[in-house]
């Protein structure tokens, strides 16, 4: 399972909402037979990184994302 993004509004953080979302995603993922969950998080989202690590996620790599826009 891949989580492309997850954000809890600042006003509602630290109330257990994110933890519940992760727990439900874990249950769903396990019940459909997947082996785990992968997620991405912006390099500057330090609080989110700490949260994911508290939930048992391991950081596998740091990467950059490039884009080239045309005029």
Secondary structure, 3 states (H helix, E strand, C coil): CEECCCCCCHHHCCCCHHHHHHHHHHHHHHHCCCCCCEECCCCCCHHHHHHHHHCCCCCCCCCCCCCCCCC
